[in-house]
Amino acid sequence: CTKDCYHHGTCVRENNKMKCKCQPDWSGDQCQVPSCTKDCHHHGTCVRENNKMKCICHPQWSGDQCQVPSCTKDCYHHGTCVRENNKMKCKCQPDWSGDQCQ
């Protein structure tokens, strides 16, 4: 195994070839890619923060694994979905109000 599995795995022999067996939270041929549980549900990016893996969610998604849609019904087209205090919420146009600008 090259680069010693980036210190995130163990080099093992499998089918007469050397291969990295990665530790939890790491993937890739050489265990060089940080990973998150359930891959952030394909609604975010997995990053390492303070020695832990964390999902940074795409706009309009929230939750530890980006599994919760935010600003449902797209604020009924009467507002904009914005991140405020680490949560998604609708910022309504004038004359519209409510959680979803309905």
Rosetta constraint file for C-alpha pairs under 8 A:
AtomPair CA 1 CA 5 HARMONIC 6.64 0.50
AtomPair CA 1 CA 11 HARMONIC 5.98 0.50
AtomPair CA 1 CA 18 HARMONIC 5.94 0.50
AtomPair CA 1 CA 19 HARMONIC 6.19 0.50
AtomPair CA 1 CA 20 HARMONIC 6.66 0.50
AtomPair CA 1 CA 30 HARMONIC 7.54 0.50
AtomPair CA 2 CA 30 HARMONIC 7.35 0.50
AtomPair CA 3 CA 30 HARMONIC 7.42 0.50
AtomPair CA 4 CA 9 HARMONIC 7.90 0.50
AtomPair CA 4 CA 10 HARMONIC 7.72 0.50
AtomPair CA 4 CA 11 HARMONIC 7.21 0.50
AtomPair CA 4 CA 30 HARMONIC 7.69 0.50
AtomPair CA 5 CA 9 HARMONIC 5.30 0.50
AtomPair CA 5 CA 10 HARMONIC 6.51 0.50
AtomPair CA 5 CA 11 HARMONIC 6.80 0.50
AtomPair CA 5 CA 20 HARMONIC 5.87 0.50
AtomPair CA 5 CA 22 HARMONIC 7.68 0.50
AtomPair CA 5 CA 30 HARMONIC 4.55 0.50
AtomPair CA 5 CA 31 HARMONIC 5.43 0.50
AtomPair CA 5 CA 32 HARMONIC 7.13 0.50
AtomPair CA 6 CA 30 HARMONIC 6.49 0.50
AtomPair CA 6 CA 31 HARMONIC 6.23 0.50
AtomPair CA 6 CA 32 HARMONIC 5.95 0.50
AtomPair CA 7 CA 31 HARMONIC 7.95 0.50
AtomPair CA 8 CA 22 HARMONIC 5.98 0.50
AtomPair CA 8 CA 23 HARMONIC 5.65 0.50
AtomPair CA 8 CA 26 HARMONIC 6.65 0.50
AtomPair CA 8 CA 31 HARMONIC 5.67 0.50
AtomPair CA 8 CA 32 HARMONIC 7.29 0.50
AtomPair CA 9 CA 20 HARMONIC 5.93 0.50
AtomPair CA 9 CA 21 HARMONIC 5.31 0.50
AtomPair CA 9 CA 22 HARMONIC 4.04 0.50
AtomPair CA 9 CA 23 HARMONIC 5.11 0.50
AtomPair CA 9 CA 30 HARMONIC 7.79 0.50
AtomPair CA 9 CA 31 HARMONIC 6.09 0.50
AtomPair CA 10 CA 20 HARMONIC 5.46 0.50
AtomPair CA 10 CA 21 HARMONIC 5.22 0.50
AtomPair CA 10 CA 22 HARMONIC 6.48 0.50
AtomPair CA 10 CA 23 HARMONIC 7.89 0.50
AtomPair CA 11 CA 18 HARMONIC 6.48 0.50
AtomPair CA 11 CA 19 HARMONIC 5.54 0.50
AtomPair CA 11 CA 20 HARMONIC 4.48 0.50
AtomPair CA 11 CA 21 HARMONIC 6.21 0.50
AtomPair CA 12 CA 18 HARMONIC 5.58 0.50
AtomPair CA 12 CA 19 HARMONIC 5.35 0.50
AtomPair CA 12 CA 20 HARMONIC 6.09 0.50
AtomPair CA 12 CA 21 HARMONIC 6.64 0.50
AtomPair CA 13 CA 17 HARMONIC 5.37 0.50
AtomPair CA 13 CA 18 HARMONIC 4.47 0.50
AtomPair CA 13 CA 19 HARMONIC 6.07 0.50
AtomPair CA 14 CA 18 HARMONIC 6.17 0.50
AtomPair CA 14 CA 19 HARMONIC 6.53 0.50
AtomPair CA 19 CA 29 HARMONIC 7.55 0.50
AtomPair CA 19 CA 30 HARMONIC 7.96 0.50
AtomPair CA 20 CA 29 HARMONIC 6.56 0.50
AtomPair CA 20 CA 30 HARMONIC 5.77 0.50
AtomPair CA 20 CA 31 HARMONIC 6.77 0.50
AtomPair CA 21 CA 31 HARMONIC 7.61 0.50
AtomPair CA 22 CA 26 HARMONIC 5.81 0.50
AtomPair CA 22 CA 27 HARMONIC 5.99 0.50
AtomPair CA 22 CA 30 HARMONIC 7.81 0.50
AtomPair CA 22 CA 31 HARMONIC 5.34 0.50
AtomPair CA 23 CA 27 HARMONIC 7.88 0.50
AtomPair CA 23 CA 31 HARMONIC 7.71 0.50
AtomPair CA 25 CA 34 HARMONIC 5.77 0.50
AtomPair CA 25 CA 35 HARMONIC 4.78 0.50
AtomPair CA 25 CA 36 HARMONIC 5.87 0.50
AtomPair CA 25 CA 37 HARMONIC 7.50 0.50
AtomPair CA 25 CA 53 HARMONIC 6.94 0.50
AtomPair CA 26 CA 31 HARMONIC 5.41 0.50
AtomPair CA 26 CA 32 HARMONIC 6.70 0.50
AtomPair CA 26 CA 33 HARMONIC 5.56 0.50
AtomPair CA 26 CA 34 HARMONIC 4.58 0.50
AtomPair CA 26 CA 35 HARMONIC 5.24 0.50
AtomPair CA 27 CA 31 HARMONIC 4.62 0.50
AtomPair CA 27 CA 32 HARMONIC 6.36 0.50
AtomPair CA 27 CA 33 HARMONIC 5.07 0.50
AtomPair CA 27 CA 34 HARMONIC 6.29 0.50
AtomPair CA 27 CA 35 HARMONIC 6.37 0.50
AtomPair CA 28 CA 32 HARMONIC 5.80 0.50
AtomPair CA 28 CA 33 HARMONIC 5.53 0.50
AtomPair CA 34 CA 46 HARMONIC 6.87 0.50
AtomPair CA 34 CA 47 HARMONIC 6.72 0.50
AtomPair CA 34 CA 48 HARMONIC 6.94 0.50
AtomPair CA 34 CA 53 HARMONIC 7.22 0.50
AtomPair CA 35 CA 39 HARMONIC 6.57 0.50
AtomPair CA 35 CA 46 HARMONIC 5.89 0.50
AtomPair CA 35 CA 47 HARMONIC 7.61 0.50
AtomPair CA 35 CA 53 HARMONIC 7.00 0.50
AtomPair CA 36 CA 40 HARMONIC 6.35 0.50
AtomPair CA 36 CA 46 HARMONIC 5.67 0.50
AtomPair CA 36 CA 53 HARMONIC 6.04 0.50
AtomPair CA 36 CA 54 HARMONIC 6.72 0.50
AtomPair CA 36 CA 55 HARMONIC 6.96 0.50
AtomPair CA 36 CA 65 HARMONIC 7.94 0.50
AtomPair CA 37 CA 65 HARMONIC 7.34 0.50
AtomPair CA 38 CA 65 HARMONIC 7.26 0.50
AtomPair CA 39 CA 45 HARMONIC 7.94 0.50
AtomPair CA 39 CA 46 HARMONIC 7.15 0.50
AtomPair CA 39 CA 65 HARMONIC 7.59 0.50
AtomPair CA 40 CA 44 HARMONIC 5.35 0.50
AtomPair CA 40 CA 45 HARMONIC 6.64 0.50
AtomPair CA 40 CA 46 HARMONIC 6.76 0.50
AtomPair CA 40 CA 55 HARMONIC 5.85 0.50
AtomPair CA 40 CA 57 HARMONIC 7.61 0.50
AtomPair CA 40 CA 65 HARMONIC 4.50 0.50
AtomPair CA 40 CA 66 HARMONIC 5.36 0.50
AtomPair CA 40 CA 67 HARMONIC 7.14 0.50
AtomPair CA 41 CA 65 HARMONIC 6.43 0.50
AtomPair CA 41 CA 66 HARMONIC 6.16 0.50
AtomPair CA 41 CA 67 HARMONIC 5.98 0.50
AtomPair CA 42 CA 66 HARMONIC 7.90 0.50
AtomPair CA 43 CA 57 HARMONIC 5.93 0.50
AtomPair CA 43 CA 58 HARMONIC 5.58 0.50
AtomPair CA 43 CA 61 HARMONIC 6.59 0.50
AtomPair CA 43 CA 66 HARMONIC 5.64 0.50
AtomPair CA 43 CA 67 HARMONIC 7.35 0.50
AtomPair CA 44 CA 55 HARMONIC 5.93 0.50
AtomPair CA 44 CA 56 HARMONIC 5.33 0.50
AtomPair CA 44 CA 57 HARMONIC 3.97 0.50
AtomPair CA 44 CA 58 HARMONIC 4.91 0.50
AtomPair CA 44 CA 61 HARMONIC 7.92 0.50
AtomPair CA 44 CA 65 HARMONIC 7.85 0.50
AtomPair CA 44 CA 66 HARMONIC 6.12 0.50
AtomPair CA 45 CA 55 HARMONIC 5.43 0.50
AtomPair CA 45 CA 56 HARMONIC 5.18 0.50
AtomPair CA 45 CA 57 HARMONIC 6.39 0.50
AtomPair CA 45 CA 58 HARMONIC 7.65 0.50
AtomPair CA 46 CA 53 HARMONIC 6.58 0.50
AtomPair CA 46 CA 54 HARMONIC 5.56 0.50
AtomPair CA 46 CA 55 HARMONIC 4.50 0.50
AtomPair CA 46 CA 56 HARMONIC 6.30 0.50
AtomPair CA 47 CA 53 HARMONIC 5.62 0.50
AtomPair CA 47 CA 54 HARMONIC 5.31 0.50
AtomPair CA 47 CA 55 HARMONIC 6.22 0.50
AtomPair CA 47 CA 56 HARMONIC 7.11 0.50
AtomPair CA 48 CA 52 HARMONIC 5.35 0.50
AtomPair CA 48 CA 53 HARMONIC 4.46 0.50
AtomPair CA 48 CA 54 HARMONIC 6.03 0.50
AtomPair CA 49 CA 53 HARMONIC 6.16 0.50
AtomPair CA 49 CA 54 HARMONIC 6.53 0.50
AtomPair CA 54 CA 64 HARMONIC 7.54 0.50
AtomPair CA 54 CA 65 HARMONIC 7.94 0.50
AtomPair CA 55 CA 64 HARMONIC 6.56 0.50
AtomPair CA 55 CA 65 HARMONIC 5.84 0.50
AtomPair CA 55 CA 66 HARMONIC 6.81 0.50
AtomPair CA 56 CA 66 HARMONIC 7.64 0.50
AtomPair CA 57 CA 61 HARMONIC 5.74 0.50
AtomPair CA 57 CA 62 HARMONIC 5.92 0.50
AtomPair CA 57 CA 63 HARMONIC 7.95 0.50
AtomPair CA 57 CA 65 HARMONIC 7.81 0.50
AtomPair CA 57 CA 66 HARMONIC 5.35 0.50
AtomPair CA 58 CA 62 HARMONIC 7.92 0.50
AtomPair CA 58 CA 66 HARMONIC 7.76 0.50
AtomPair CA 59 CA 82 HARMONIC 7.96 0.50
AtomPair CA 59 CA 83 HARMONIC 7.92 0.50
AtomPair CA 60 CA 69 HARMONIC 5.95 0.50
AtomPair CA 60 CA 70 HARMONIC 4.72 0.50
AtomPair CA 60 CA 71 HARMONIC 6.21 0.50
AtomPair CA 60 CA 81 HARMONIC 6.84 0.50
AtomPair CA 60 CA 88 HARMONIC 6.59 0.50
AtomPair CA 61 CA 66 HARMONIC 5.45 0.50
AtomPair CA 61 CA 67 HARMONIC 6.79 0.50
AtomPair CA 61 CA 68 HARMONIC 5.61 0.50
AtomPair CA 61 CA 69 HARMONIC 4.57 0.50
AtomPair CA 61 CA 70 HARMONIC 5.16 0.50
AtomPair CA 61 CA 88 HARMONIC 7.59 0.50
AtomPair CA 62 CA 66 HARMONIC 4.61 0.50
AtomPair CA 62 CA 67 HARMONIC 6.37 0.50
AtomPair CA 62 CA 68 HARMONIC 5.06 0.50
AtomPair CA 62 CA 69 HARMONIC 6.29 0.50
AtomPair CA 62 CA 70 HARMONIC 6.37 0.50
AtomPair CA 62 CA 87 HARMONIC 7.01 0.50
AtomPair CA 62 CA 88 HARMONIC 7.18 0.50
AtomPair CA 63 CA 67 HARMONIC 5.75 0.50
AtomPair CA 63 CA 68 HARMONIC 5.51 0.50
AtomPair CA 70 CA 81 HARMONIC 7.96 0.50
AtomPair CA 70 CA 88 HARMONIC 5.73 0.50
AtomPair CA 70 CA 89 HARMONIC 7.08 0.50
AtomPair CA 71 CA 75 HARMONIC 5.82 0.50
AtomPair CA 71 CA 81 HARMONIC 5.90 0.50
AtomPair CA 71 CA 88 HARMONIC 6.57 0.50
AtomPair CA 71 CA 89 HARMONIC 5.84 0.50
AtomPair CA 71 CA 90 HARMONIC 6.10 0.50
AtomPair CA 71 CA 100 HARMONIC 6.50 0.50
AtomPair CA 72 CA 100 HARMONIC 7.12 0.50
AtomPair CA 73 CA 77 HARMONIC 7.99 0.50
AtomPair CA 73 CA 100 HARMONIC 7.54 0.50
AtomPair CA 74 CA 79 HARMONIC 7.89 0.50
AtomPair CA 74 CA 80 HARMONIC 7.66 0.50
AtomPair CA 74 CA 81 HARMONIC 7.13 0.50
AtomPair CA 74 CA 100 HARMONIC 7.66 0.50
AtomPair CA 75 CA 79 HARMONIC 5.35 0.50
AtomPair CA 75 CA 80 HARMONIC 6.54 0.50
AtomPair CA 75 CA 81 HARMONIC 6.83 0.50
AtomPair CA 75 CA 90 HARMONIC 5.88 0.50
AtomPair CA 75 CA 92 HARMONIC 7.67 0.50
AtomPair CA 75 CA 100 HARMONIC 4.51 0.50
AtomPair CA 75 CA 101 HARMONIC 5.40 0.50
AtomPair CA 75 CA 102 HARMONIC 7.15 0.50
AtomPair CA 76 CA 100 HARMONIC 6.52 0.50
AtomPair CA 76 CA 101 HARMONIC 6.27 0.50
AtomPair CA 76 CA 102 HARMONIC 6.08 0.50
AtomPair CA 77 CA 101 HARMONIC 7.98 0.50
AtomPair CA 78 CA 92 HARMONIC 5.98 0.50
AtomPair CA 78 CA 93 HARMONIC 5.71 0.50
AtomPair CA 78 CA 96 HARMONIC 6.67 0.50
AtomPair CA 78 CA 101 HARMONIC 5.71 0.50
AtomPair CA 78 CA 102 HARMONIC 7.37 0.50
AtomPair CA 79 CA 90 HARMONIC 5.92 0.50
AtomPair CA 79 CA 91 HARMONIC 5.31 0.50
AtomPair CA 79 CA 92 HARMONIC 4.03 0.50
AtomPair CA 79 CA 93 HARMONIC 5.14 0.50
AtomPair CA 79 CA 96 HARMONIC 7.96 0.50
AtomPair CA 79 CA 100 HARMONIC 7.84 0.50
AtomPair CA 79 CA 101 HARMONIC 6.19 0.50
AtomPair CA 80 CA 90 HARMONIC 5.45 0.50
AtomPair CA 80 CA 91 HARMONIC 5.21 0.50
AtomPair CA 80 CA 92 HARMONIC 6.48 0.50
AtomPair CA 80 CA 93 HARMONIC 7.97 0.50
AtomPair CA 81 CA 88 HARMONIC 6.46 0.50
AtomPair CA 81 CA 89 HARMONIC 5.51 0.50
AtomPair CA 81 CA 90 HARMONIC 4.53 0.50
AtomPair CA 81 CA 91 HARMONIC 6.24 0.50
AtomPair CA 82 CA 88 HARMONIC 5.50 0.50
AtomPair CA 82 CA 89 HARMONIC 5.52 0.50
AtomPair CA 82 CA 90 HARMONIC 6.16 0.50
AtomPair CA 82 CA 91 HARMONIC 6.64 0.50
AtomPair CA 83 CA 87 HARMONIC 5.29 0.50
AtomPair CA 83 CA 88 HARMONIC 4.38 0.50
AtomPair CA 83 CA 89 HARMONIC 6.32 0.50
AtomPair CA 84 CA 88 HARMONIC 6.10 0.50
AtomPair CA 84 CA 89 HARMONIC 6.86 0.50
AtomPair CA 89 CA 99 HARMONIC 7.26 0.50
AtomPair CA 89 CA 100 HARMONIC 7.80 0.50
AtomPair CA 90 CA 99 HARMONIC 6.44 0.50
AtomPair CA 90 CA 100 HARMONIC 5.77 0.50
AtomPair CA 90 CA 101 HARMONIC 6.75 0.50
AtomPair CA 91 CA 101 HARMONIC 7.70 0.50
AtomPair CA 92 CA 96 HARMONIC 5.72 0.50
AtomPair CA 92 CA 97 HARMONIC 5.96 0.50
AtomPair CA 92 CA 100 HARMONIC 7.84 0.50
AtomPair CA 92 CA 101 HARMONIC 5.42 0.50
AtomPair CA 93 CA 97 HARMONIC 7.89 0.50
AtomPair CA 93 CA 101 HARMONIC 7.78 0.50
AtomPair CA 96 CA 101 HARMONIC 5.34 0.50
AtomPair CA 96 CA 102 HARMONIC 6.71 0.50
AtomPair CA 97 CA 101 HARMONIC 4.56 0.50
AtomPair CA 97 CA 102 HARMONIC 6.36 0.50
AtomPair CA 98 CA 102 HARMONIC 5.96 0.50
